[in-house]
C-alpha cells in the first residue's frame, strides 16, 4: 500500500506547493481580468453615450451594460473563491453556489425575450429555482452546523453548564 493518503508524504507536499503556486497565478490573472472588465465597461458606456443621440442609451444598451457589470461582478466572486481556497485549502460550497447564482442572474438580466423560446425560459426558471433552493439548503445547514459546533465547544470547555439536548455531559 502506498503512502499517498498521508499528508506528510514528500510527493504530496511538493504537489501541494505546485497547486498553491498555480492558484496564486490564477488569482493574479483573475485580477487582470477584473481590471480589463472594468476598463471595458467604462469604454462601452463612453462609446454608447458618444454615439447619436448623444448622452442617451436605449434599453438594449442599458441591458448590455448591466450584463457587462454582472460579468465583472462574477469575476470578482471567482477571485474571492480563489482567495478563500488559498486561505482555507477547501472549496466553500456556499461561495461557489452564490457565484453560480450570480451567473444565472446575469443570464436572466440579459435575456432577450423576443429571441428565446418558451422552453428555454422554462428551463432557466427551473435552474434558478433549483440553485436558489440548493443555496438555501446550504446556508440553512451551515448556520445550524455552526451553532451546534459552538455549543459543542462550550460543552467541551465546561461540561457542567452544557445545555445541548441529546449531548452527554461527560464528553
C-alpha positions in Angstrom: 0.0 0.0 0.0 1.3 3.5 -0.9 1.6 6.5 1.4 -0.3 8.9 -0.8 -3.1 9.2 1.7 -0.6 10.6 4.2 -0.3 14.4 4.0 3.3 14.2 5.2 4.3 12.2 2.1 7.0 14.2 0.3 5.4 13.9 -3.1 2.1 15.1 -1.8 3.8 18.1 -0.1 5.5 19.0 -3.4 2.3 18.7 -5.4 0.5 20.9 -2.9 3.2 23.6 -3.3 2.7 23.4 -7.1 -1.1 23.7 -6.7 -0.8 26.6 -4.3 1.5 28.4 -6.8 -1.0 27.7 -9.6 -3.8 29.1 -7.5 -1.8 32.2 -6.8 -1.1 32.6 -10.5 -4.9 32.2 -11.2 -5.6 34.9 -8.6 -3.2 37.3 -10.3 -4.7 36.5 -13.7 -8.2 37.0 -12.4 -7.2 40.4 -11.1 -6.1 41.3 -14.6 -9.4 40.1 -16.0 -11.3 42.2 -13.4 -9.3 45.3 -14.3 -9.8 44.7 -18.1 -13.5 44.1 -17.4 -13.8 47.5 -15.6 -12.0 49.3 -18.4 -14.2 47.5 -20.9 -17.4 48.5 -19.1 -16.2 52.1 -18.9 -15.3 52.1 -22.6 -18.6 50.7 -23.6 -20.5 53.3 -21.6 -18.4 56.0 -23.1 -19.0 54.7 -26.6 -22.7 54.4 -26.1 -23.0 57.9 -24.7 -20.9 59.4 -27.5 -23.0 58.0 -30.4 -26.1 59.9 -31.6 -28.4 60.6 -29.8 -25.6 61.9 -27.5 -25.9 61.1 -23.8 -28.8 58.7 -24.3 -28.8 55.0 -24.1 -31.5 52.6 -25.4 -33.0 49.9 -23.3 -30.9 47.3 -25.1 -27.8 49.3 -24.4 -28.7 49.6 -20.7 -29.3 45.8 -20.6 -26.0 45.1 -22.3 -24.3 47.4 -19.8 -25.9 45.6 -16.9 -24.6 42.3 -18.4 -21.1 43.7 -18.6 -21.4 44.9 -14.9 -22.6 41.5 -13.9 -19.7 39.8 -15.7 -17.2 41.9 -13.7 -19.0 41.1 -10.5 -18.9 37.4 -11.4 -15.2 37.7 -12.0 -14.8 39.3 -8.5 -16.8 36.4 -7.0 -14.5 34.0 -8.7 -11.5 35.9 -7.3 -13.0 35.6 -3.9 -13.4 31.9 -4.4 -9.7 31.6 -5.3 -8.5 33.6 -2.3 -10.7 31.7 0.1 -9.3 28.5 -1.3 -5.7 29.8 -0.8 -6.6 30.7 2.8 -8.6 27.7 3.9 -7.4 25.0 1.4 -11.0 23.9 1.0 -13.7 24.7 -1.5 -16.6 26.5 0.2 -19.8 25.3 -1.4 -21.8 28.4 -0.2 -19.5 30.8 -2.1 -19.4 28.7 -5.2 -23.2 28.4 -5.2 -23.5 32.2 -4.7 -21.2 32.7 -7.7 -23.3 30.3 -9.8 -26.5 32.2 -8.7 -24.9 35.5 -9.8 -24.0 34.0 -13.2 -27.6 32.7 -13.6 -28.9 36.2 -12.6 -26.7 37.8 -15.2 -28.1 35.4 -17.8 -31.7 36.3 -16.8 -31.0 40.0 -16.8 -29.6 39.9 -20.4 -32.2 37.5 -21.8 -33.9 38.8 -24.9 -37.4 37.5 -24.6 -38.1 38.3 -28.3 -35.5 35.7 -29.3 -35.6 32.9 -26.8 -38.1 30.1 -26.9 -40.6 29.3 -24.1 -38.8 26.1 -23.4 -35.5 28.0 -22.8 -37.3 30.4 -20.4 -38.9 27.4 -18.5 -35.5 25.7 -18.2 -33.9 28.9 -17.0 -36.6 29.3 -14.4 -36.2 25.7 -13.2 -32.4 26.3 -13.0 -32.9 29.5 -10.9 -35.4 27.7 -8.6 -33.1 24.6 -8.2 -30.0 26.8 -7.5 -31.9 29.0 -5.1 -33.3 26.1 -3.2 -29.8 24.4 -3.1 -28.3 27.6 -1.9 -31.0 28.0 0.8 -30.3 24.4 2.0 -26.5 25.0 2.1 -27.0 28.3 4.1 -29.6 26.7 6.4 -27.4 23.7 7.2 -24.2 25.8 7.5 -25.9 28.0 10.1 -27.3 25.0 12.0 -23.8 23.3 12.0 -22.0 26.5 13.2 -24.5 26.8 16.1 -24.1 23.2 17.0 -20.3 23.4 16.7 -20.1 26.5 19.0 -22.4 24.8 21.5 -20.3 21.7 21.4 -17.2 23.7 22.0 -18.8 25.3 25.1 -19.7 21.8 26.3 -16.1 20.7 26.0 -14.8 23.7 27.9 -17.4 23.5 30.7 -19.3 20.2 30.7 -21.3 21.1 33.8 -23.0 24.0 32.0 -23.8 22.1 28.9 -27.3 22.9 27.7 -27.4 20.9 24.4 -30.2 18.4 24.2 -29.1 14.9 23.4 -25.4 15.6 24.2 -23.9 13.6 27.0 -22.4 15.9 29.6 -19.5 13.5 30.2 -17.7 14.5 27.0 
